[in-house]
Amino acid sequence: MYSHDELSRLETHKAAVIVRIAQRRRQCAAAMEGVMRPLDWLDRAVVFWRRVSPMAKLAVVPLGLVAKRVLFPRAKLLGALFRWGPTALGVARSLSHPRR
């Protein structure tokens, strides 16, 4: 049905395709490893956060505010965000859902 030469050519082509598939798989695996590295760190952080007691979680907010004042005494962004954030959120909500 097929000549010996054509079968040999197809066999060679098949071997080349198999090699290319193996190379692409290695490239995809390396790329996926790079993508998953930050997600792995995030997953470990979430597991750690779930192990922390609820009382310690309540202490995080005040400690964060104190650390912000110590590390960034001139940064007024957080205060402005707390001051104007609710107003901006209310305006955004009223614009997105107009009254009829």
Biopython code that builds the backbone (N, CA, C, O; Angstrom):
import numpy as np
from Bio.PDB.StructureBuilder import StructureBuilder

atoms = [
    (1, "MET", "N", (0.821, -1.184, 0.000)),
    (1, "MET", "CA", (0.000, 0.000, 0.000)),
    (1, "MET", "C", (0.872, 1.258, 0.000)),
    (1, "MET", "O", (0.740, 2.095, -0.893)),
    (2, "TYR", "N", (1.773, 1.404, 1.001)),
    (2, "TYR", "CA", (2.710, 2.519, 1.006)),
    (2, "TYR", "C", (4.090, 1.987, 0.643)),
    (2, "TYR", "O", (4.449, 0.857, 0.973)),
    (3, "SER", "N", (4.829, 2.806, -0.024)),
    (3, "SER", "CA", (6.180, 2.376, -0.404)),
    (3, "SER", "C", (7.096, 2.440, 0.820)),
    (3, "SER", "O", (6.807, 3.137, 1.793)),
    (4, "HIS", "N", (8.179, 1.716, 0.754)),
    (4, "HIS", "CA", (9.144, 1.665, 1.848)),
    (4, "HIS", "C", (9.746, 3.052, 2.097)),
    (4, "HIS", "O", (9.954, 3.432, 3.249)),
    (5, "ASP", "N", (10.023, 3.801, 1.045)),
    (5, "ASP", "CA", (10.594, 5.147, 1.190)),
    (5, "ASP", "C", (9.633, 6.076, 1.919)),
    (5, "ASP", "O", (10.053, 6.851, 2.778)),
    (6, "GLU", "N", (8.359, 6.005, 1.588)),
    (6, "GLU", "CA", (7.382, 6.886, 2.231)),
    (6, "GLU", "C", (7.211, 6.514, 3.701)),
    (6, "GLU", "O", (7.096, 7.395, 4.553)),
    (7, "LEU", "N", (7.193, 5.238, 3.999)),
    (7, "LEU", "CA", (7.088, 4.811, 5.391)),
    (7, "LEU", "C", (8.304, 5.242, 6.198)),
    (7, "LEU", "O", (8.177, 5.629, 7.360)),
    (8, "SER", "N", (9.471, 5.176, 5.589)),
    (8, "SER", "CA", (10.688, 5.621, 6.268)),
    (8, "SER", "C", (10.641, 7.127, 6.532)),
    (8, "SER", "O", (11.036, 7.586, 7.603)),
    (9, "ARG", "N", (10.159, 7.887, 5.558)),
    (9, "ARG", "CA", (10.033, 9.342, 5.721)),
    (9, "ARG", "C", (9.041, 9.669, 6.835)),
    (9, "ARG", "O", (9.303, 10.550, 7.654)),
    (10, "LEU", "N", (7.915, 8.977, 6.875)),
    (10, "LEU", "CA", (6.926, 9.202, 7.920)),
    (10, "LEU", "C", (7.463, 8.832, 9.300)),
    (10, "LEU", "O", (7.158, 9.499, 10.288)),
    (11, "GLU", "N", (8.261, 7.772, 9.363)),
    (11, "GLU", "CA", (8.862, 7.358, 10.624)),
    (11, "GLU", "C", (9.833, 8.419, 11.131)),
    (11, "GLU", "O", (9.861, 8.723, 12.324)),
    (12, "THR", "N", (10.625, 8.976, 10.228)),
    (12, "THR", "CA", (11.563, 10.043, 10.594)),
    (12, "THR", "C", (10.808, 11.280, 11.075)),
    (12, "THR", "O", (11.177, 11.900, 12.072)),
    (13, "HIS", "N", (9.748, 11.626, 10.351)),
    (13, "HIS", "CA", (8.936, 12.789, 10.729)),
    (13, "HIS", "C", (8.283, 12.570, 12.103)),
    (13, "HIS", "O", (8.226, 13.490, 12.919)),
    (14, "LYS", "N", (7.800, 11.367, 12.349)),
    (14, "LYS", "CA", (7.178, 11.043, 13.631)),
    (14, "LYS", "C", (8.188, 11.188, 14.765)),
    (14, "LYS", "O", (7.862, 11.728, 15.822)),
    (15, "ALA", "N", (9.398, 10.715, 14.554)),
    (15, "ALA", "CA", (10.444, 10.829, 15.582)),
    (15, "ALA", "C", (10.755, 12.295, 15.878)),
    (15, "ALA", "O", (10.963, 12.666, 17.033)),
    (16, "ALA", "N", (10.785, 13.134, 14.831)),
    (16, "ALA", "CA", (11.043, 14.560, 15.033)),
    (16, "ALA", "C", (9.904, 15.215, 15.806)),
    (16, "ALA", "O", (10.143, 16.060, 16.669)),
    (17, "VAL", "N", (8.677, 14.831, 15.503)),
    (17, "VAL", "CA", (7.523, 15.390, 16.216)),
    (17, "VAL", "C", (7.569, 14.984, 17.685)),
    (17, "VAL", "O", (7.268, 15.798, 18.558)),
    (18, "ILE", "N", (7.935, 13.755, 17.966)),
    (18, "ILE", "CA", (8.025, 13.285, 19.350)),
    (18, "ILE", "C", (9.079, 14.085, 20.114)),
    (18, "ILE", "O", (8.874, 14.435, 21.276)),
    (19, "VAL", "N", (10.206, 14.374, 19.462)),
    (19, "VAL", "CA", (11.267, 15.166, 20.108)),
    (19, "VAL", "C", (10.763, 16.576, 20.395)),
    (19, "VAL", "O", (11.011, 17.107, 21.477)),
    (20, "ARG", "N", (10.053, 17.199, 19.435)),
    (20, "ARG", "CA", (9.514, 18.552, 19.647)),
    (20, "ARG", "C", (8.486, 18.576, 20.773)),
    (20, "ARG", "O", (8.453, 19.517, 21.566)),
    (21, "ILE", "N", (7.659, 17.558, 20.842)),
    (21, "ILE", "CA", (6.667, 17.487, 21.916)),
    (21, "ILE", "C", (7.357, 17.401, 23.277)),
    (21, "ILE", "O", (6.937, 18.059, 24.229)),
    (22, "ALA", "N", (8.403, 16.600, 23.371)),
    (22, "ALA", "CA", (9.144, 16.470, 24.626)),
    (22, "ALA", "C", (9.790, 17.803, 25.011)),
    (22, "ALA", "O", (9.785, 18.173, 26.185)),
    (23, "GLN", "N", (10.345, 18.526, 24.037)),
    (23, "GLN", "CA", (10.939, 19.831, 24.323)),
    (23, "GLN", "C", (9.882, 20.820, 24.814)),
    (23, "GLN", "O", (10.111, 21.542, 25.784)),
    (24, "ARG", "N", (8.748, 20.855, 24.161)),
    (24, "ARG", "CA", (7.669, 21.771, 24.571)),
    (24, "ARG", "C", (7.165, 21.426, 25.972)),
    (24, "ARG", "O", (6.856, 22.321, 26.758)),
    (25, "ARG", "N", (7.081, 20.142, 26.282)),
    (25, "ARG", "CA", (6.651, 19.745, 27.621)),
    (25, "ARG", "C", (7.628, 20.246, 28.674)),
    (25, "ARG", "O", (7.213, 20.732, 29.726)),
    (26, "ARG", "N", (8.939, 20.129, 28.394)),
    (26, "ARG", "CA", (9.937, 20.624, 29.338)),
    (26, "ARG", "C", (9.838, 22.138, 29.489)),
    (26, "ARG", "O", (9.945, 22.660, 30.598)),
    (27, "GLN", "N", (9.632, 22.850, 28.370)),
    (27, "GLN", "CA", (9.482, 24.305, 28.431)),
    (27, "GLN", "C", (8.241, 24.700, 29.236)),
    (27, "GLN", "O", (8.300, 25.619, 30.053)),
    (28, "CYS", "N", (7.139, 24.024, 29.013)),
    (28, "CYS", "CA", (5.903, 24.320, 29.750)),
    (28, "CYS", "C", (6.076, 24.034, 31.233)),
    (28, "CYS", "O", (5.601, 24.796, 32.075)),
    (29, "ALA", "N", (6.751, 22.942, 31.553)),
    (29, "ALA", "CA", (6.973, 22.604, 32.962)),
    (29, "ALA", "C", (7.840, 23.666, 33.640)),
    (29, "ALA", "O", (7.569, 24.050, 34.777)),
    (30, "ALA", "N", (8.876, 24.140, 32.953)),
    (30, "ALA", "CA", (9.738, 25.182, 33.524)),
    (30, "ALA", "C", (8.964, 26.490, 33.697)),
    (30, "ALA", "O", (9.106, 27.161, 34.720)),
    (31, "ALA", "N", (8.156, 26.852, 32.716)),
    (31, "ALA", "CA", (7.359, 28.078, 32.814)),
    (31, "ALA", "C", (6.341, 27.960, 33.937)),
    (31, "ALA", "O", (6.122, 28.918, 34.679)),
    (32, "MET", "N", (5.723, 26.808, 34.069)),
    (32, "MET", "CA", (4.729, 26.613, 35.116)),
    (32, "MET", "C", (5.367, 26.663, 36.496)),
    (32, "MET", "O", (4.756, 27.148, 37.448)),
    (33, "GLU", "N", (6.580, 26.169, 36.606)),
    (33, "GLU", "CA", (7.285, 26.241, 37.876)),
    (33, "GLU", "C", (7.526, 27.692, 38.274)),
    (33, "GLU", "O", (7.387, 28.048, 39.445)),
    (34, "GLY", "N", (7.882, 28.519, 37.317)),
    (34, "GLY", "CA", (8.075, 29.935, 37.597)),
    (34, "GLY", "C", (6.784, 30.632, 37.994)),
    (34, "GLY", "O", (6.792, 31.511, 38.855)),
    (35, "VAL", "N", (5.681, 30.249, 37.378)),
    (35, "VAL", "CA", (4.388, 30.850, 37.695)),
    (35, "VAL", "C", (3.911, 30.385, 39.074)),
    (35, "VAL", "O", (3.332, 31.171, 39.825)),
    (36, "MET", "N", (4.144, 29.144, 39.403)),
    (36, "MET", "CA", (3.626, 28.587, 40.645)),
    (36, "MET", "C", (4.430, 28.982, 41.881)),
    (36, "MET", "O", (3.935, 28.851, 43.000)),
    (37, "ARG", "N", (5.651, 29.459, 41.703)),
    (37, "ARG", "CA", (6.480, 29.806, 42.858)),
    (37, "ARG", "C", (5.810, 30.860, 43.752)),
    (37, "ARG", "O", (5.733, 30.641, 44.961)),
    (38, "PRO", "N", (5.318, 31.997, 43.220)),
    (38, "PRO", "CA", (4.630, 32.957, 44.104)),
    (38, "PRO", "C", (3.325, 32.393, 44.675)),
    (38, "PRO", "O", (2.965, 32.698, 45.812)),
    (39, "LEU", "N", (2.627, 31.585, 43.902)),
    (39, "LEU", "CA", (1.385, 31.011, 44.401)),
    (39, "LEU", "C", (1.658, 30.022, 45.526)),
    (39, "LEU", "O", (0.858, 29.900, 46.454)),
    (40, "ASP", "N", (2.775, 29.321, 45.449)),
    (40, "ASP", "CA", (3.164, 28.413, 46.515)),
    (40, "ASP", "C", (3.446, 29.197, 47.790)),
    (40, "ASP", "O", (3.035, 28.790, 48.876)),
    (41, "TRP", "N", (4.150, 30.324, 47.658)),
    (41, "TRP", "CA", (4.419, 31.185, 48.812)),
    (41, "TRP", "C", (3.113, 31.699, 49.406)),
    (41, "TRP", "O", (2.948, 31.713, 50.625)),
    (42, "LEU", "N", (2.192, 32.118, 48.556)),
    (42, "LEU", "CA", (0.905, 32.619, 49.023)),
    (42, "LEU", "C", (0.121, 31.518, 49.736)),
    (42, "LEU", "O", (-0.515, 31.772, 50.759)),
    (43, "ASP", "N", (0.163, 30.317, 49.207)),
    (43, "ASP", "CA", (-0.528, 29.199, 49.829)),
    (43, "ASP", "C", (0.034, 28.915, 51.217)),
    (43, "ASP", "O", (-0.722, 28.675, 52.158)),
    (44, "ARG", "N", (1.352, 28.942, 51.347)),
    (44, "ARG", "CA", (1.960, 28.735, 52.661)),
    (44, "ARG", "C", (1.592, 29.850, 53.628)),
    (44, "ARG", "O", (1.385, 29.598, 54.814)),
    (45, "ALA", "N", (1.506, 31.098, 53.127)),
    (45, "ALA", "CA", (1.107, 32.218, 53.985)),
    (45, "ALA", "C", (-0.335, 32.056, 54.464)),
    (45, "ALA", "O", (-0.634, 32.348, 55.621)),
    (46, "VAL", "N", (-1.223, 31.597, 53.597)),
    (46, "VAL", "CA", (-2.625, 31.384, 53.980)),
    (46, "VAL", "C", (-2.724, 30.282, 55.029)),
    (46, "VAL", "O", (-3.471, 30.419, 55.997)),
    (47, "VAL", "N", (-1.984, 29.198, 54.851)),
    (47, "VAL", "CA", (-1.991, 28.112, 55.838)),
    (47, "VAL", "C", (-1.482, 28.626, 57.181)),
    (47, "VAL", "O", (-2.049, 28.305, 58.225)),
    (48, "PHE", "N", (-0.414, 29.425, 57.159)),
    (48, "PHE", "CA", (0.109, 29.994, 58.403)),
    (48, "PHE", "C", (-0.930, 30.899, 59.049)),
    (48, "PHE", "O", (-1.129, 30.834, 60.262)),
    (49, "TRP", "N", (-1.598, 31.742, 58.263)),
    (49, "TRP", "CA", (-2.583, 32.679, 58.796)),
    (49, "TRP", "C", (-3.749, 31.926, 59.438)),
    (49, "TRP", "O", (-4.286, 32.373, 60.451)),
    (50, "ARG", "N", (-4.139, 30.809, 58.869)),
    (50, "ARG", "CA", (-5.239, 30.026, 59.437)),
    (50, "ARG", "C", (-4.846, 29.365, 60.749)),
    (50, "ARG", "O", (-5.711, 29.070, 61.575)),
    (51, "ARG", "N", (-3.564, 29.130, 60.952)),
    (51, "ARG", "CA", (-3.102, 28.525, 62.206)),
    (51, "ARG", "C", (-3.014, 29.550, 63.331)),
    (51, "ARG", "O", (-3.010, 29.173, 64.503)),
    (52, "VAL", "N", (-2.944, 30.826, 63.002)),
    (52, "VAL", "CA", (-2.823, 31.869, 64.009)),
    (52, "VAL", "C", (-4.153, 31.983, 64.753)),
    (52, "VAL", "O", (-5.222, 31.886, 64.152)),
    (53, "SER", "N", (-4.072, 32.190, 66.060)),
    (53, "SER", "CA", (-5.294, 32.270, 66.861)),
    (53, "SER", "C", (-6.075, 33.539, 66.518)),
    (53, "SER", "O", (-5.493, 34.529, 66.074)),
    (54, "PRO", "N", (-7.390, 33.509, 66.722)),
    (54, "PRO", "CA", (-8.212, 34.689, 66.404)),
    (54, "PRO", "C", (-7.823, 35.928, 67.211)),
    (54, "PRO", "O", (-7.924, 37.045, 66.704)),
    (55, "MET", "N", (-7.385, 35.751, 68.443)),
    (55, "MET", "CA", (-6.987, 36.915, 69.248)),
    (55, "MET", "C", (-5.750, 37.587, 68.657)),
    (55, "MET", "O", (-5.638, 38.813, 68.676)),
    (56, "ALA", "N", (-4.840, 36.804, 68.143)),
    (56, "ALA", "CA", (-3.645, 37.376, 67.524)),
    (56, "ALA", "C", (-4.010, 38.123, 66.243)),
    (56, "ALA", "O", (-3.386, 39.129, 65.904)),
    (57, "LYS", "N", (-5.028, 37.622, 65.531)),
    (57, "LYS", "CA", (-5.467, 38.300, 64.317)),
    (57, "LYS", "C", (-6.030, 39.677, 64.637)),
    (57, "LYS", "O", (-5.861, 40.615, 63.857)),
    (58, "LEU", "N", (-6.700, 39.806, 65.779)),
    (58, "LEU", "CA", (-7.226, 41.114, 66.180)),
    (58, "LEU", "C", (-6.103, 42.100, 66.490)),
    (58, "LEU", "O", (-6.272, 43.307, 66.313)),
    (59, "ALA", "N", (-4.972, 41.602, 66.946)),
    (59, "ALA", "CA", (-3.855, 42.474, 67.292)),
    (59, "ALA", "C", (-3.083, 42.942, 66.071)),
    (59, "ALA", "O", (-2.281, 43.870, 66.175)),
    (60, "VAL", "N", (-3.300, 42.329, 64.922)),
    (60, "VAL", "CA", (-2.531, 42.670, 63.724)),
    (60, "VAL", "C", (-2.827, 44.091, 63.251)),
    (60, "VAL", "O", (-1.911, 44.808, 62.850)),
    (61, "VAL", "N", (-4.092, 44.506, 63.290)),
    (61, "VAL", "CA", (-4.447, 45.837, 62.777)),
    (61, "VAL", "C", (-3.789, 46.950, 63.592)),
    (61, "VAL", "O", (-3.148, 47.818, 62.999)),
    (62, "PRO", "N", (-3.916, 46.967, 64.917)),
    (62, "PRO", "CA", (-3.227, 48.030, 65.667)),
    (62, "PRO", "C", (-1.706, 47.981, 65.517)),
    (62, "PRO", "O", (-1.050, 49.019, 65.432)),
    (63, "LEU", "N", (-1.155, 46.768, 65.485)),
    (63, "LEU", "CA", (0.292, 46.655, 65.305)),
    (63, "LEU", "C", (0.716, 47.183, 63.936)),
    (63, "LEU", "O", (1.770, 47.805, 63.803)),
    (64, "GLY", "N", (-0.106, 46.934, 62.927)),
    (64, "GLY", "CA", (0.185, 47.460, 61.598)),
    (64, "GLY", "C", (0.144, 48.982, 61.569)),
    (64, "GLY", "O", (0.981, 49.614, 60.924)),
    (65, "LEU", "N", (-0.815, 49.568, 62.257)),
    (65, "LEU", "CA", (-0.897, 51.036, 62.305)),
    (65, "LEU", "C", (0.297, 51.637, 63.040)),
    (65, "LEU", "O", (0.834, 52.666, 62.628)),
    (66, "VAL", "N", (0.711, 50.989, 64.136)),
    (66, "VAL", "CA", (1.888, 51.469, 64.866)),
    (66, "VAL", "C", (3.134, 51.332, 64.000)),
    (66, "VAL", "O", (3.961, 52.242, 63.950)),
    (67, "ALA", "N", (3.267, 50.207, 63.324)),
    (67, "ALA", "CA", (4.430, 50.003, 62.452)),
    (67, "ALA", "C", (4.437, 51.017, 61.321)),
    (67, "ALA", "O", (5.502, 51.484, 60.917)),
    (68, "LYS", "N", (3.277, 51.360, 60.810)),
    (68, "LYS", "CA", (3.189, 52.366, 59.732)),
    (68, "LYS", "C", (3.679, 53.709, 60.234)),
    (68, "LYS", "O", (4.416, 54.404, 59.535)),
    (69, "ARG", "N", (3.270, 54.084, 61.457)),
    (69, "ARG", "CA", (3.716, 55.382, 62.007)),
    (69, "ARG", "C", (5.208, 55.404, 62.261)),
    (69, "ARG", "O", (5.863, 56.428, 62.068)),
    (70, "VAL", "N", (5.747, 54.273, 62.696)),
    (70, "VAL", "CA", (7.183, 54.211, 62.998)),
    (70, "VAL", "C", (8.001, 54.185, 61.707)),
    (70, "VAL", "O", (8.995, 54.901, 61.585)),
    (71, "LEU", "N", (7.583, 53.363, 60.747)),
    (71, "LEU", "CA", (8.369, 53.192, 59.526)),
    (71, "LEU", "C", (8.155, 54.321, 58.516)),
    (71, "LEU", "O", (9.089, 54.716, 57.818)),
    (72, "PHE", "N", (6.944, 54.833, 58.440)),
    (72, "PHE", "CA", (6.614, 55.869, 57.448)),
    (72, "PHE", "C", (5.896, 57.026, 58.130)),
    (72, "PHE", "O", (4.685, 57.182, 57.971)),
    (73, "PRO", "N", (6.631, 57.842, 58.890)),
    (73, "PRO", "CA", (5.952, 58.897, 59.655)),
    (73, "PRO", "C", (5.320, 59.990, 58.774)),
    (73, "PRO", "O", (4.363, 60.636, 59.200)),
    (74, "ARG", "N", (5.825, 60.200, 57.591)),
    (74, "ARG", "CA", (5.306, 61.276, 56.735)),
    (74, "ARG", "C", (4.213, 60.807, 55.782)),
    (74, "ARG", "O", (3.539, 61.636, 55.171)),
    (75, "ALA", "N", (4.027, 59.523, 55.646)),
    (75, "ALA", "CA", (3.033, 59.003, 54.708)),
    (75, "ALA", "C", (1.634, 59.258, 55.261)),
    (75, "ALA", "O", (1.251, 58.698, 56.288)),
    (76, "LYS", "N", (0.888, 60.092, 54.582)),
    (76, "LYS", "CA", (-0.455, 60.450, 55.027)),
    (76, "LYS", "C", (-1.527, 59.747, 54.204)),
    (76, "LYS", "O", (-2.711, 60.062, 54.326)),
    (77, "LEU", "N", (-1.126, 58.814, 53.383)),
    (77, "LEU", "CA", (-2.074, 58.148, 52.494)),
    (77, "LEU", "C", (-3.111, 57.349, 53.264)),
    (77, "LEU", "O", (-4.295, 57.380, 52.926)),
    (78, "LEU", "N", (-2.684, 56.639, 54.288)),
    (78, "LEU", "CA", (-3.617, 55.807, 55.034)),
    (78, "LEU", "C", (-4.670, 56.657, 55.739)),
    (78, "LEU", "O", (-5.850, 56.307, 55.743)),
    (79, "GLY", "N", (-4.250, 57.763, 56.332)),
    (79, "GLY", "CA", (-5.213, 58.658, 56.988)),
    (79, "GLY", "C", (-6.196, 59.249, 55.993)),
    (79, "GLY", "O", (-7.393, 59.334, 56.268)),
    (80, "ALA", "N", (-5.690, 59.655, 54.841)),
    (80, "ALA", "CA", (-6.578, 60.204, 53.813)),
    (80, "ALA", "C", (-7.527, 59.136, 53.283)),
    (80, "ALA", "O", (-8.687, 59.415, 52.980)),
    (81, "LEU", "N", (-7.027, 57.924, 53.177)),
    (81, "LEU", "CA", (-7.885, 56.830, 52.712)),
    (81, "LEU", "C", (-9.007, 56.563, 53.708)),
    (81, "LEU", "O", (-10.155, 56.362, 53.309)),
    (82, "PHE", "N", (-8.684, 56.559, 55.005)),
    (82, "PHE", "CA", (-9.724, 56.357, 56.010)),
    (82, "PHE", "C", (-10.700, 57.534, 56.048)),
    (82, "PHE", "O", (-11.891, 57.349, 56.297)),
    (83, "ARG", "N", (-10.198, 58.729, 55.804)),
    (83, "ARG", "CA", (-11.050, 59.914, 55.865)),
    (83, "ARG", "C", (-11.971, 60.000, 54.651)),
    (83, "ARG", "O", (-13.175, 60.208, 54.800)),
    (84, "TRP", "N", (-11.411, 59.842, 53.449)),
    (84, "TRP", "CA", (-12.187, 60.060, 52.228)),
    (84, "TRP", "C", (-12.691, 58.784, 51.570)),
    (84, "TRP", "O", (-13.497, 58.845, 50.641)),
    (85, "GLY", "N", (-12.233, 57.645, 52.031)),
    (85, "GLY", "CA", (-12.642, 56.376, 51.433)),
    (85, "GLY", "C", (-14.136, 56.116, 51.463)),
    (85, "GLY", "O", (-14.710, 55.787, 50.425)),
    (86, "PRO", "N", (-14.801, 56.253, 52.630)),
    (86, "PRO", "CA", (-16.249, 56.025, 52.658)),
    (86, "PRO", "C", (-17.023, 56.981, 51.753)),
    (86, "PRO", "O", (-18.005, 56.589, 51.122)),
    (87, "THR", "N", (-16.580, 58.230, 51.692)),
    (87, "THR", "CA", (-17.258, 59.193, 50.820)),
    (87, "THR", "C", (-17.088, 58.800, 49.358)),
    (87, "THR", "O", (-18.054, 58.802, 48.594)),
    (88, "ALA", "N", (-15.873, 58.468, 48.973)),
    (88, "ALA", "CA", (-15.624, 58.072, 47.590)),
    (88, "ALA", "C", (-16.392, 56.798, 47.236)),
    (88, "ALA", "O", (-16.901, 56.668, 46.123)),
    (89, "LEU", "N", (-16.473, 55.867, 48.174)),
    (89, "LEU", "CA", (-17.216, 54.631, 47.933)),
    (89, "LEU", "C", (-18.705, 54.926, 47.757)),
    (89, "LEU", "O", (-19.355, 54.344, 46.888)),
    (90, "GLY", "N", (-19.244, 55.823, 48.575)),
    (90, "GLY", "CA", (-20.651, 56.201, 48.434)),
    (90, "GLY", "C", (-20.944, 56.869, 47.105)),
    (90, "GLY", "O", (-21.961, 56.587, 46.472)),
    (91, "VAL", "N", (-20.049, 57.761, 46.679)),
    (91, "VAL", "CA", (-20.224, 58.427, 45.381)),
    (91, "VAL", "C", (-20.143, 57.410, 44.253)),
    (91, "VAL", "O", (-20.945, 57.456, 43.320)),
    (92, "ALA", "N", (-19.189, 56.495, 44.327)),
    (92, "ALA", "CA", (-19.045, 55.480, 43.275)),
    (92, "ALA", "C", (-20.281, 54.590, 43.209)),
    (92, "ALA", "O", (-20.730, 54.234, 42.120)),
    (93, "ARG", "N", (-20.828, 54.235, 44.352)),
    (93, "ARG", "CA", (-22.032, 53.411, 44.362)),
    (93, "ARG", "C", (-23.223, 54.167, 43.778)),
    (93, "ARG", "O", (-24.022, 53.596, 43.036)),
    (94, "SER", "N", (-23.341, 55.450, 44.115)),
    (94, "SER", "CA", (-24.490, 56.209, 43.611)),
    (94, "SER", "C", (-24.375, 56.425, 42.092)),
    (94, "SER", "O", (-25.387, 56.509, 41.396)),
    (95, "LEU", "N", (-23.153, 56.511, 41.591)),
    (95, "LEU", "CA", (-22.985, 56.674, 40.145)),
    (95, "LEU", "C", (-23.215, 55.369, 39.396)),
    (95, "LEU", "O", (-23.698, 55.372, 38.263)),
    (96, "SER", "N", (-22.869, 54.258, 40.030)),
    (96, "SER", "CA", (-23.035, 52.982, 39.344)),
    (96, "SER", "C", (-24.479, 52.483, 39.389)),
    (96, "SER", "O", (-24.889, 51.709, 38.524)),
    (97, "HIS", "N", (-25.254, 52.913, 40.382)),
    (97, "HIS", "CA", (-26.665, 52.518, 40.501)),
    (97, "HIS", "C", (-27.522, 53.771, 40.624)),
    (97, "HIS", "O", (-27.950, 54.117, 41.725)),
    (98, "PRO", "N", (-27.780, 54.459, 39.506)),
    (98, "PRO", "CA", (-28.558, 55.698, 39.604)),
    (98, "PRO", "C", (-30.001, 55.415, 40.032)),
    (98, "PRO", "O", (-30.589, 54.395, 39.671)),
    (99, "ARG", "N", (-30.547, 56.342, 40.805)),
    (99, "ARG", "CA", (-31.941, 56.220, 41.250)),
    (99, "ARG", "C", (-32.861, 56.601, 40.121)),
    (99, "ARG", "O", (-32.520, 57.422, 39.270)),
    (100, "ARG", "N", (-34.039, 55.992, 40.122)),
    (100, "ARG", "CA", (-35.004, 56.268, 39.052)),
    (100, "ARG", "C", (-36.104, 57.155, 39.542)),
    (100, "ARG", "O", (-37.009, 57.495, 38.780)),
]
sb = StructureBuilder()
sb.init_structure("model")
sb.init_model(0)
sb.init_chain("A")
sb.init_seg("    ")
for serial, (resi, resn, name, xyz) in enumerate(atoms, 1):
    if name == "N":
        sb.init_residue(resn, " ", resi, " ")
    sb.init_atom(name, np.array(xyz, "f"), 0.0, 1.0, " ", f" {name:<3s}", serial, name[0])
structure = sb.get_structure()
